[in-house]
């Protein structure tokens, strides 16, 4: 897999300038420092993991949308 050079992607870099990950329309892309393989975490999986980790925040955001 190669990085997507998409104008809609957003890069997150360390203060030293090293690329940590890219957010793309497909999901979160990051590169393993050891084997140099690029991995993709799909958007749907990020959403599900966020809801599992932060159920209180997710519930609060739904309640504020109802108001």
mmCIF file as gemmi writes it, N, C-alpha and C atoms, coordinates in Angstrom:
data_model
loop_
_atom_site.group_PDB
_atom_site.id
_atom_site.type_symbol
_atom_site.label_atom_id
_atom_site.label_alt_id
_atom_site.label_comp_id
_atom_site.label_asym_id
_atom_site.label_entity_id
_atom_site.label_seq_id
_atom_site.pdbx_PDB_ins_code
_atom_site.Cartn_x
_atom_site.Cartn_y
_atom_site.Cartn_z
_atom_site.occupancy
_atom_site.B_iso_or_equiv
_atom_site.pdbx_formal_charge
_atom_site.auth_seq_id
_atom_site.auth_asym_id
_atom_site.pdbx_PDB_model_num
ATOM 1 N N . UNK Axp A 1 ? 0.849 -1.173 0 1 0 ? 1 A 1
ATOM 2 C CA . UNK Axp A 1 ? 0 0 0 1 0 ? 1 A 1
ATOM 3 C C . UNK Axp A 1 ? 0.894 1.235 0 1 0 ? 1 A 1
ATOM 4 N N . UNK Axp A 2 ? 0.505 2.24 -0.718 1 0 ? 2 A 1
ATOM 5 C CA . UNK Axp A 2 ? 1.243 3.499 -0.72 1 0 ? 2 A 1
ATOM 6 C C . UNK Axp A 2 ? 0.351 4.59 -0.17 1 0 ? 2 A 1
ATOM 7 N N . UNK Axp A 3 ? 0.99 5.628 0.323 1 0 ? 3 A 1
ATOM 8 C CA . UNK Axp A 3 ? 0.22 6.761 0.822 1 0 ? 3 A 1
ATOM 9 C C . UNK Axp A 3 ? -0.603 7.369 -0.295 1 0 ? 3 A 1
ATOM 10 N N . UNK Axp A 4 ? -1.783 7.802 0.038 1 0 ? 4 A 1
ATOM 11 C CA . UNK Axp A 4 ? -2.653 8.47 -0.924 1 0 ? 4 A 1
ATOM 12 C C . UNK Axp A 4 ? -2.294 9.948 -0.921 1 0 ? 4 A 1
ATOM 13 N N . UNK Axp A 5 ? -1.939 10.481 -2.079 1 0 ? 5 A 1
ATOM 14 C CA . UNK Axp A 5 ? -1.697 11.916 -2.178 1 0 ? 5 A 1
ATOM 15 C C . UNK Axp A 5 ? -3.014 12.573 -2.549 1 0 ? 5 A 1
ATOM 16 N N . UNK Axp A 6 ? -3.851 12.747 -1.565 1 0 ? 6 A 1
ATOM 17 C CA . UNK Axp A 6 ? -5.189 13.287 -1.743 1 0 ? 6 A 1
ATOM 18 C C . UNK Axp A 6 ? -5.213 14.704 -1.193 1 0 ? 6 A 1
ATOM 19 N N . UNK Axp A 7 ? -5.772 15.661 -1.93 1 0 ? 7 A 1
ATOM 20 C CA . UNK Axp A 7 ? -5.831 17.034 -1.424 1 0 ? 7 A 1
ATOM 21 C C . UNK Axp A 7 ? -6.674 17.145 -0.158 1 0 ? 7 A 1
ATOM 22 N N . UNK Axp A 8 ? -7.534 16.149 0.104 1 0 ? 8 A 1
ATOM 23 C CA . UNK Axp A 8 ? -8.369 16.169 1.301 1 0 ? 8 A 1
ATOM 24 C C . UNK Axp A 8 ? -7.697 15.519 2.505 1 0 ? 8 A 1
ATOM 25 N N . UNK Axp A 9 ? -6.493 14.962 2.318 1 0 ? 9 A 1
ATOM 26 C CA . UNK Axp A 9 ? -5.822 14.315 3.446 1 0 ? 9 A 1
ATOM 27 C C . UNK Axp A 9 ? -5.174 15.368 4.338 1 0 ? 9 A 1
ATOM 28 N N . UNK Axp A 10 ? -5.089 15.033 5.619 1 0 ? 10 A 1
ATOM 29 C CA . UNK Axp A 10 ? -4.461 15.922 6.591 1 0 ? 10 A 1
ATOM 30 C C . UNK Axp A 10 ? -3.349 15.156 7.283 1 0 ? 10 A 1
ATOM 31 N N . UNK Axp A 11 ? -2.189 15.782 7.357 1 0 ? 11 A 1
ATOM 32 C CA . UNK Axp A 11 ? -1.039 15.149 7.988 1 0 ? 11 A 1
ATOM 33 C C . UNK Axp A 11 ? -0.905 15.621 9.428 1 0 ? 11 A 1
ATOM 34 N N . UNK Axp A 12 ? -0.471 14.717 10.284 1 0 ? 12 A 1
ATOM 35 C CA . UNK Axp A 12 ? -0.15 15.059 11.667 1 0 ? 12 A 1
ATOM 36 C C . UNK Axp A 12 ? 1.331 14.799 11.839 1 0 ? 12 A 1
ATOM 37 N N . UNK Axp A 13 ? 2.07 15.837 12.203 1 0 ? 13 A 1
ATOM 38 C CA . UNK Axp A 13 ? 3.52 15.726 12.338 1 0 ? 13 A 1
ATOM 39 C C . UNK Axp A 13 ? 3.956 16.057 13.76 1 0 ? 13 A 1
ATOM 40 N N . UNK Axp A 14 ? 5.065 15.466 14.154 1 0 ? 14 A 1
ATOM 41 C CA . UNK Axp A 14 ? 5.707 15.759 15.429 1 0 ? 14 A 1
ATOM 42 C C . UNK Axp A 14 ? 6.327 17.154 15.341 1 0 ? 14 A 1
ATOM 43 N N . UNK Axp A 15 ? 6.689 17.727 16.471 1 0 ? 15 A 1
ATOM 44 C CA . UNK Axp A 15 ? 7.37 19.025 16.473 1 0 ? 15 A 1
ATOM 45 C C . UNK Axp A 15 ? 8.686 18.975 15.704 1 0 ? 15 A 1
ATOM 46 N N . UNK Axp A 16 ? 9.298 17.787 15.604 1 0 ? 16 A 1
ATOM 47 C CA . UNK Axp A 16 ? 10.556 17.644 14.867 1 0 ? 16 A 1
ATOM 48 C C . UNK Axp A 16 ? 10.328 17.572 13.358 1 0 ? 16 A 1
ATOM 49 N N . UNK Axp A 17 ? 9.059 17.453 12.926 1 0 ? 17 A 1
ATOM 50 C CA . UNK Axp A 17 ? 8.739 17.402 11.506 1 0 ? 17 A 1
ATOM 51 C C . UNK Axp A 17 ? 8.436 16.01 10.978 1 0 ? 17 A 1
ATOM 52 N N . UNK Axp A 18 ? 8.659 14.983 11.797 1 0 ? 18 A 1
ATOM 53 C CA . UNK Axp A 18 ? 8.398 13.602 11.351 1 0 ? 18 A 1
ATOM 54 C C . UNK Axp A 18 ? 6.9 13.384 11.168 1 0 ? 18 A 1
ATOM 55 N N . UNK Axp A 19 ? 6.54 12.765 10.044 1 0 ? 19 A 1
ATOM 56 C CA . UNK Axp A 19 ? 5.144 12.442 9.771 1 0 ? 19 A 1
ATOM 57 C C . UNK Axp A 19 ? 4.701 11.314 10.696 1 0 ? 19 A 1
ATOM 58 N N . UNK Axp A 20 ? 3.638 11.549 11.462 1 0 ? 20 A 1
ATOM 59 C CA . UNK Axp A 20 ? 3.116 10.528 12.366 1 0 ? 20 A 1
ATOM 60 C C . UNK Axp A 20 ? 2.009 9.717 11.698 1 0 ? 20 A 1
ATOM 61 N N . UNK Axp A 21 ? 1.071 10.407 11.057 1 0 ? 21 A 1
ATOM 62 C CA . UNK Axp A 21 ? -0.001 9.726 10.335 1 0 ? 21 A 1
ATOM 63 C C . UNK Axp A 21 ? -0.686 10.704 9.408 1 0 ? 21 A 1
ATOM 64 N N . UNK Axp A 22 ? -1.512 10.147 8.517 1 0 ? 22 A 1
ATOM 65 C CA . UNK Axp A 22 ? -2.332 10.948 7.614 1 0 ? 22 A 1
ATOM 66 C C . UNK Axp A 22 ? -3.783 10.54 7.79 1 0 ? 22 A 1
ATOM 67 N N . UNK Axp A 23 ? -4.665 11.517 7.861 1 0 ? 23 A 1
ATOM 68 C CA . UNK Axp A 23 ? -6.1 11.259 7.81 1 0 ? 23 A 1
ATOM 69 C C . UNK Axp A 23 ? -6.527 11.459 6.372 1 0 ? 23 A 1
ATOM 70 N N . UNK Axp A 24 ? -7.116 10.436 5.788 1 0 ? 24 A 1
ATOM 71 C CA . UNK Axp A 24 ? -7.567 10.487 4.403 1 0 ? 24 A 1
ATOM 72 C C . UNK Axp A 24 ? -9.055 10.158 4.366 1 0 ? 24 A 1
ATOM 73 N N . UNK Axp A 25 ? -9.693 10.336 3.234 1 0 ? 25 A 1
ATOM 74 C CA . UNK Axp A 25 ? -11.105 9.948 3.134 1 0 ? 25 A 1
ATOM 75 C C . UNK Axp A 25 ? -11.339 8.459 3.432 1 0 ? 25 A 1
ATOM 76 N N . UNK Axp A 26 ? -10.31 7.63 3.257 1 0 ? 26 A 1
ATOM 77 C CA . UNK Axp A 26 ? -10.436 6.188 3.523 1 0 ? 26 A 1
ATOM 78 C C . UNK Axp A 26 ? -10.206 5.835 4.985 1 0 ? 26 A 1
ATOM 79 N N . UNK Axp A 27 ? -9.461 6.655 5.716 1 0 ? 27 A 1
ATOM 80 C CA . UNK Axp A 27 ? -9.166 6.352 7.11 1 0 ? 27 A 1
ATOM 81 C C . UNK Axp A 27 ? -7.83 6.922 7.546 1 0 ? 27 A 1
ATOM 82 N N . UNK Axp A 28 ? -7.28 6.334 8.58 1 0 ? 28 A 1
ATOM 83 C CA . UNK Axp A 28 ? -6.019 6.768 9.169 1 0 ? 28 A 1
ATOM 84 C C . UNK Axp A 28 ? -4.895 5.911 8.605 1 0 ? 28 A 1
ATOM 85 N N . UNK Axp A 29 ? -3.896 6.544 7.985 1 0 ? 29 A 1
ATOM 86 C CA . UNK Axp A 29 ? -2.749 5.827 7.427 1 0 ? 29 A 1
ATOM 87 C C . UNK Axp A 29 ? -1.514 6.12 8.268 1 0 ? 29 A 1
ATOM 88 N N . UNK Axp A 30 ? -0.762 5.073 8.57 1 0 ? 30 A 1
ATOM 89 C CA . UNK Axp A 30 ? 0.506 5.253 9.273 1 0 ? 30 A 1
ATOM 90 C C . UNK Axp A 30 ? 1.499 4.218 8.79 1 0 ? 30 A 1
ATOM 91 N N . UNK Axp A 31 ? 2.776 4.506 8.986 1 0 ? 31 A 1
ATOM 92 C CA . UNK Axp A 31 ? 3.849 3.645 8.497 1 0 ? 31 A 1
ATOM 93 C C . UNK Axp A 31 ? 4.6 3.047 9.68 1 0 ? 31 A 1
ATOM 94 N N . UNK Axp A 32 ? 4.813 1.739 9.636 1 0 ? 32 A 1
ATOM 95 C CA . UNK Axp A 32 ? 5.562 1.042 10.673 1 0 ? 32 A 1
ATOM 96 C C . UNK Axp A 32 ? 7.031 1.46 10.595 1 0 ? 32 A 1
ATOM 97 N N . UNK Axp A 33 ? 7.589 1.85 11.728 1 0 ? 33 A 1
ATOM 98 C CA . UNK Axp A 33 ? 8.997 2.256 11.753 1 0 ? 33 A 1
ATOM 99 C C . UNK Axp A 33 ? 9.941 1.085 11.512 1 0 ? 33 A 1
ATOM 100 N N . UNK Axp A 34 ? 9.516 -0.115 11.867 1 0 ? 34 A 1
ATOM 101 C CA . UNK Axp A 34 ? 10.395 -1.275 11.734 1 0 ? 34 A 1
ATOM 102 C C . UNK Axp A 34 ? 10.401 -1.85 10.319 1 0 ? 34 A 1
ATOM 103 N N . UNK Axp A 35 ? 9.212 -2.192 9.792 1 0 ? 35 A 1
ATOM 104 C CA . UNK Axp A 35 ? 9.168 -2.871 8.488 1 0 ? 35 A 1
ATOM 105 C C . UNK Axp A 35 ? 8.824 -1.927 7.335 1 0 ? 35 A 1
ATOM 106 N N . UNK Axp A 36 ? 8.479 -0.688 7.642 1 0 ? 36 A 1
ATOM 107 C CA . UNK Axp A 36 ? 8.167 0.349 6.64 1 0 ? 36 A 1
ATOM 108 C C . UNK Axp A 36 ? 6.861 0.094 5.884 1 0 ? 36 A 1
ATOM 109 N N . UNK Axp A 37 ? 6.06 -0.863 6.346 1 0 ? 37 A 1
ATOM 110 C CA . UNK Axp A 37 ? 4.773 -1.123 5.704 1 0 ? 37 A 1
ATOM 111 C C . UNK Axp A 37 ? 3.775 -0.039 6.114 1 0 ? 37 A 1
ATOM 112 N N . UNK Axp A 38 ? 2.956 0.393 5.166 1 0 ? 38 A 1
ATOM 113 C CA . UNK Axp A 38 ? 1.931 1.397 5.434 1 0 ? 38 A 1
ATOM 114 C C . UNK Axp A 38 ? 0.629 0.682 5.766 1 0 ? 38 A 1
ATOM 115 N N . UNK Axp A 39 ? 0.017 1.088 6.863 1 0 ? 39 A 1
ATOM 116 C CA . UNK Axp A 39 ? -1.224 0.476 7.333 1 0 ? 39 A 1
ATOM 117 C C . UNK Axp A 39 ? -2.364 1.475 7.211 1 0 ? 39 A 1
ATOM 118 N N . UNK Axp A 40 ? -3.574 0.954 7.019 1 0 ? 40 A 1
ATOM 119 C CA . UNK Axp A 40 ? -4.774 1.776 6.934 1 0 ? 40 A 1
ATOM 120 C C . UNK Axp A 40 ? -5.779 1.287 7.969 1 0 ? 40 A 1
ATOM 121 N N . UNK Axp A 41 ? -6.231 2.205 8.825 1 0 ? 41 A 1
ATOM 122 C CA . UNK Axp A 41 ? -7.319 1.907 9.749 1 0 ? 41 A 1
ATOM 123 C C . UNK Axp A 41 ? -8.552 2.584 9.155 1 0 ? 41 A 1
ATOM 124 N N . UNK Axp A 42 ? -9.521 1.802 8.669 1 0 ? 42 A 1
ATOM 125 C CA . UNK Axp A 42 ? -10.686 2.387 8.002 1 0 ? 42 A 1
ATOM 126 C C . UNK Axp A 42 ? -11.512 3.281 8.928 1 0 ? 42 A 1
ATOM 127 N N . UNK Axp A 43 ? -12.181 4.253 8.336 1 0 ? 43 A 1
ATOM 128 C CA . UNK Axp A 43 ? -13.003 5.21 9.081 1 0 ? 43 A 1
ATOM 129 C C . UNK Axp A 43 ? -14.024 4.49 9.96 1 0 ? 43 A 1
ATOM 130 N N . UNK Axp A 44 ? -14.707 3.48 9.429 1 0 ? 44 A 1
ATOM 131 C CA . UNK Axp A 44 ? -15.747 2.801 10.211 1 0 ? 44 A 1
ATOM 132 C C . UNK Axp A 44 ? -15.165 2.152 11.46 1 0 ? 44 A 1
ATOM 133 N N . UNK Axp A 45 ? -13.938 1.66 11.372 1 0 ? 45 A 1
ATOM 134 C CA . UNK Axp A 45 ? -13.307 1.05 12.541 1 0 ? 45 A 1
ATOM 135 C C . UNK Axp A 45 ? -12.892 2.113 13.555 1 0 ? 45 A 1
ATOM 136 N N . UNK Axp A 46 ? -12.412 3.253 13.073 1 0 ? 46 A 1
ATOM 137 C CA . UNK Axp A 46 ? -12.065 4.35 13.978 1 0 ? 46 A 1
ATOM 138 C C . UNK Axp A 46 ? -13.297 4.813 14.742 1 0 ? 46 A 1
ATOM 139 N N . UNK Axp A 47 ? -14.417 4.943 14.032 1 0 ? 47 A 1
ATOM 140 C CA . UNK Axp A 47 ? -15.66 5.388 14.655 1 0 ? 47 A 1
ATOM 141 C C . UNK Axp A 47 ? -16.112 4.392 15.72 1 0 ? 47 A 1
ATOM 142 N N . UNK Axp A 48 ? -16.075 3.105 15.405 1 0 ? 48 A 1
ATOM 143 C CA . UNK Axp A 48 ? -16.494 2.08 16.361 1 0 ? 48 A 1
ATOM 144 C C . UNK Axp A 48 ? -15.578 2.058 17.585 1 0 ? 48 A 1
ATOM 145 N N . UNK Axp A 49 ? -14.273 2.157 17.373 1 0 ? 49 A 1
ATOM 146 C CA . UNK Axp A 49 ? -13.326 2.154 18.497 1 0 ? 49 A 1
ATOM 147 C C . UNK Axp A 49 ? -13.516 3.386 19.375 1 0 ? 49 A 1
ATOM 148 N N . UNK Axp A 50 ? -13.748 4.533 18.753 1 0 ? 50 A 1
ATOM 149 C CA . UNK Axp A 50 ? -13.979 5.754 19.523 1 0 ? 50 A 1
ATOM 150 C C . UNK Axp A 50 ? -15.212 5.594 20.403 1 0 ? 50 A 1
ATOM 151 N N . UNK Axp A 51 ? -16.279 5.033 19.853 1 0 ? 51 A 1
ATOM 152 C CA . UNK Axp A 51 ? -17.509 4.846 20.628 1 0 ? 51 A 1
ATOM 153 C C . UNK Axp A 51 ? -17.291 3.87 21.781 1 0 ? 51 A 1
ATOM 154 N N . UNK Axp A 52 ? -16.451 2.844 21.591 1 0 ? 52 A 1
ATOM 155 C CA . UNK Axp A 52 ? -16.155 1.892 22.667 1 0 ? 52 A 1
ATOM 156 C C . UNK Axp A 52 ? -15.309 2.524 23.758 1 0 ? 52 A 1
ATOM 157 N N . UNK Axp A 53 ? -14.346 3.335 23.37 1 0 ? 53 A 1
ATOM 158 C CA . UNK Axp A 53 ? -13.421 3.943 24.326 1 0 ? 53 A 1
ATOM 159 C C . UNK Axp A 53 ? -14.057 5.116 25.056 1 0 ? 53 A 1
ATOM 160 N N . UNK Axp A 54 ? -14.859 5.885 24.355 1 0 ? 54 A 1
ATOM 161 C CA . UNK Axp A 54 ? -15.402 7.13 24.911 1 0 ? 54 A 1
ATOM 162 C C . UNK Axp A 54 ? -16.933 7.148 24.874 1 0 ? 54 A 1
ATOM 163 N N . UNK Axp A 55 ? -17.614 6.206 25.533 1 0 ? 55 A 1
ATOM 164 C CA . UNK Axp A 55 ? -19.075 6.184 25.448 1 0 ? 55 A 1
ATOM 165 C C . UNK Axp A 55 ? -19.722 7.423 26.055 1 0 ? 55 A 1
ATOM 166 N N . UNK Axp A 56 ? -19.12 8.004 27.081 1 0 ? 56 A 1
ATOM 167 C CA . UNK Axp A 56 ? -19.696 9.193 27.712 1 0 ? 56 A 1
ATOM 168 C C . UNK Axp A 56 ? -19.642 10.372 26.758 1 0 ? 56 A 1
ATOM 169 N N . UNK Axp A 57 ? -18.525 10.575 26.101 1 0 ? 57 A 1
ATOM 170 C CA . UNK Axp A 57 ? -18.394 11.676 25.144 1 0 ? 57 A 1
ATOM 171 C C . UNK Axp A 57 ? -19.368 11.478 23.998 1 0 ? 57 A 1
ATOM 172 N N . UNK Axp A 58 ? -19.495 10.252 23.504 1 0 ? 58 A 1
ATOM 173 C CA . UNK Axp A 58 ? -20.411 9.96 22.408 1 0 ? 58 A 1
ATOM 174 C C . UNK Axp A 58 ? -21.848 10.247 22.829 1 0 ? 58 A 1
ATOM 175 N N . UNK Axp A 59 ? -22.223 9.859 24.036 1 0 ? 59 A 1
ATOM 176 C CA . UNK Axp A 59 ? -23.579 10.09 24.521 1 0 ? 59 A 1
ATOM 177 C C . UNK Axp A 59 ? -23.842 11.585 24.67 1 0 ? 59 A 1
ATOM 178 N N . UNK Axp A 60 ? -22.875 12.333 25.195 1 0 ? 60 A 1
ATOM 179 C CA . UNK Axp A 60 ? -23.036 13.777 25.354 1 0 ? 60 A 1
ATOM 180 C C . UNK Axp A 60 ? -23.197 14.467 24.012 1 0 ? 60 A 1
ATOM 181 N N . UNK Axp A 61 ? -22.469 14.035 22.999 1 0 ? 61 A 1
ATOM 182 C CA . UNK Axp A 61 ? -22.571 14.666 21.687 1 0 ? 61 A 1
ATOM 183 C C . UNK Axp A 61 ? -23.94 14.402 21.077 1 0 ? 61 A 1
ATOM 184 N N . UNK Axp A 62 ? -24.512 13.213 21.29 1 0 ? 62 A 1
ATOM 185 C CA . UNK Axp A 62 ? -25.851 12.912 20.776 1 0 ? 62 A 1
ATOM 186 C C . UNK Axp A 62 ? -26.908 13.741 21.501 1 0 ? 62 A 1
ATOM 187 N N . UNK Axp A 63 ? -26.736 13.921 22.814 1 0 ? 63 A 1
ATOM 188 C CA . UNK Axp A 63 ? -27.699 14.704 23.581 1 0 ? 63 A 1
ATOM 189 C C . UNK Axp A 63 ? -27.667 16.168 23.176 1 0 ? 63 A 1
ATOM 190 N N . UNK Axp A 64 ? -26.487 16.705 22.886 1 0 ? 64 A 1
ATOM 191 C CA . UNK Axp A 64 ? -26.393 18.111 22.488 1 0 ? 64 A 1
ATOM 192 C C . UNK Axp A 64 ? -27.003 18.333 21.109 1 0 ? 64 A 1
ATOM 193 N N . UNK Axp A 65 ? -26.965 17.319 20.235 1 0 ? 65 A 1
ATOM 194 C CA . UNK Axp A 65 ? -27.576 17.439 18.912 1 0 ? 65 A 1
ATOM 195 C C . UNK Axp A 65 ? -29.097 17.462 19.003 1 0 ? 65 A 1
ATOM 196 N N . UNK Axp A 66 ? -29.653 16.794 20.027 1 0 ? 66 A 1
ATOM 197 C CA . UNK Axp A 66 ? -31.104 16.761 20.202 1 0 ? 66 A 1
ATOM 198 C C . UNK Axp A 66 ? -31.642 18.104 20.666 1 0 ? 66 A 1
ATOM 199 N N . UNK Axp A 67 ? -30.82 18.878 21.364 1 0 ? 67 A 1
ATOM 200 C CA . UNK Axp A 67 ? -31.258 20.171 21.925 1 0 ? 67 A 1
ATOM 201 C C . UNK Axp A 67 ? -31.43 21.228 20.872 1 0 ? 67 A 1
